[in-house]
Amino acid sequence: MIYKVRIILDAEDDIFRDLEIEATNSLEDFHNAITQAFGFLGNEMASFYTCDERWNQDEEIVLFDMHGGGEPVKLMGEMILEEVLTEQHPKLIYVYDYFNMWTFFVELADITEKEDGRAYPNNLFSFGELPDAPPEKKFEADPSIDIDDTLENYDDLDFDENWN
C-alpha cells in the first residue's frame, strides 16, 4: 500500500509537501523523505510524536537513542509507518533539529495501490519556500498554574524606573 501524506510546516505562511511513501517503510525512511523534500541536510536529530485529532502530542519516536539506558525508547528505524500512521490515527507531529525546532504537522491524506514504474518515496507536490529560520513558537501559559505577576510596590524593586 502507498500512503499519500501531507507535511505542513507550523508557520503562518502555507508551506507544505505532499509525499507518497510505502506503508511498509520505516519511520526513519519517512524522516529521510521529509528532510529531502524540504531541503534539509538530514544531519540533525529529529522525532516523530503520535498525537490525537487536535494535535496534542503523545508518545515520542526518536531517530537515535540518546537516553543512555534507563527507559526503553521507540526508534524510527524499528517502527513501520503503517504501525503508527493509520486511518484511525492519521496524524503525527514531526520535529527536526532540536535547537531550531522545525515543527511539522503530518497527516495521512489517502491510501492507494502501488503503481508499477514509480519510485517511492515520491514528492507529489511542493508549496511554499522554507524560510531561512524556523518560525517562532508562541507558547501558551498553563492555566492550571497560578502565577501572581502583579507588582504592588515598585519601591521594593532595586532599580531606577526612569533609567532611560
C-alpha positions in Angstrom: 0.0 0.0 0.0 1.1 3.6 -0.7 0.5 6.4 1.8 -0.2 9.9 0.4 0.8 12.2 3.2 0.8 16.0 3.6 3.6 17.5 5.7 2.8 21.1 6.8 5.3 23.5 8.4 4.0 25.0 11.6 4.1 28.6 10.3 1.8 31.5 9.4 2.5 31.0 5.7 1.4 27.9 3.8 4.4 25.7 3.3 3.8 22.0 2.7 4.9 19.0 0.8 2.7 16.1 -0.4 4.6 12.8 -0.4 3.9 9.2 -1.5 5.6 6.5 0.6 5.2 2.8 1.0 3.3 2.0 4.1 5.9 -0.7 5.0 8.8 1.8 5.1 10.3 2.6 8.4 9.8 6.0 10.2 13.5 6.6 9.5 12.8 6.2 5.8 9.9 8.7 6.2 12.2 11.1 8.1 14.7 11.0 5.3 12.0 11.6 2.7 10.8 14.7 4.7 14.2 16.1 5.1 14.9 15.8 1.3 11.5 17.2 0.4 12.1 20.3 2.5 15.8 20.7 1.6 17.4 19.9 4.9 20.8 18.2 5.1 19.3 15.5 7.3 22.2 15.6 9.8 20.2 16.9 12.8 18.3 15.0 15.5 14.6 14.5 14.9 11.5 12.9 16.5 8.0 11.9 15.5 5.2 12.2 18.0 1.9 10.4 18.0 -0.9 12.8 18.7 -4.7 13.0 18.9 -7.1 14.6 16.4 -6.4 18.0 18.0 -2.6 17.7 17.6 -2.0 17.1 21.3 1.4 15.5 21.5 1.7 12.0 22.9 4.4 9.3 22.5 7.9 10.2 21.1 9.7 8.1 18.5 13.3 9.2 18.2 15.9 8.9 15.5 18.7 7.8 17.9 18.6 6.6 21.5 20.2 9.4 23.5 18.7 8.4 26.8 21.7 6.3 27.8 19.9 3.3 29.1 17.1 3.6 31.6 13.6 3.6 30.0 13.2 1.9 26.6 12.6 4.3 23.7 10.9 3.8 20.4 13.3 4.2 17.4 12.4 5.4 13.9 14.4 2.6 12.4 12.5 0.0 14.2 9.0 1.4 13.6 7.0 0.8 10.4 4.9 3.7 9.1 1.7 1.7 8.9 2.1 0.7 12.6 1.9 4.4 13.6 0.0 6.3 10.9 -3.4 4.7 10.3 -6.9 5.7 9.1 -7.9 5.7 12.8 -4.8 7.8 13.8 -4.0 9.8 10.7 -1.8 12.5 12.4 1.8 12.8 13.6 3.9 15.7 14.7 7.5 15.8 13.3 10.2 17.9 14.9 13.5 18.3 13.1 16.6 19.9 14.7 16.1 20.2 18.4 18.0 23.5 18.6 15.8 25.2 16.0 12.6 23.2 16.5 11.4 23.0 12.9 7.9 21.6 13.6 5.6 19.9 11.1 2.1 18.5 11.1 1.9 15.2 9.3 -1.4 14.0 8.0 -2.4 10.9 6.1 -4.5 12.0 3.1 -5.1 8.8 1.2 -4.1 5.1 0.9 -3.6 3.8 -2.7 -2.1 0.9 -4.6 1.5 0.9 -5.7 1.9 2.0 -9.3 4.3 0.0 -11.5 7.3 2.0 -12.6 7.0 4.7 -9.9 9.8 5.1 -7.4 8.9 5.7 -3.8 9.1 7.8 -1.8 7.8 10.3 -4.3 7.4 14.1 -3.8 4.0 14.7 -5.4 3.7 18.4 -4.7 5.6 21.3 -3.1 4.1 24.5 -2.0 5.9 27.4 -0.4 9.5 28.1 0.3 11.2 27.1 3.6 12.2 30.3 5.5 15.9 30.8 6.4 15.0 30.4 10.1 12.2 28.4 11.8 9.1 30.2 12.7 9.0 31.5 16.3 6.8 29.5 18.6 4.2 31.1 20.8 3.9 29.0 23.9 0.7 29.4 25.9 0.7 29.5 29.7 -0.7 26.5 31.5 -3.9 27.7 33.1 -3.5 25.2 35.9 -0.5 27.1 37.2 -1.4 30.3 39.2 1.3 32.9 38.9 0.9 36.2 40.7 2.7 38.6 38.4 1.3 41.8 39.8 3.7 44.3 41.3 2.1 46.2 44.1 5.0 48.4 45.1 7.7 49.5 42.6 9.7 50.8 45.5 10.5 47.3 46.6 12.4 46.7 43.3 16.0 47.6 43.2 16.2 49.7 40.0 15.5 53.2 38.8 12.3 53.1 36.8 13.4 56.3 34.9 16.8 54.8 33.8 16.5 55.8 30.2 
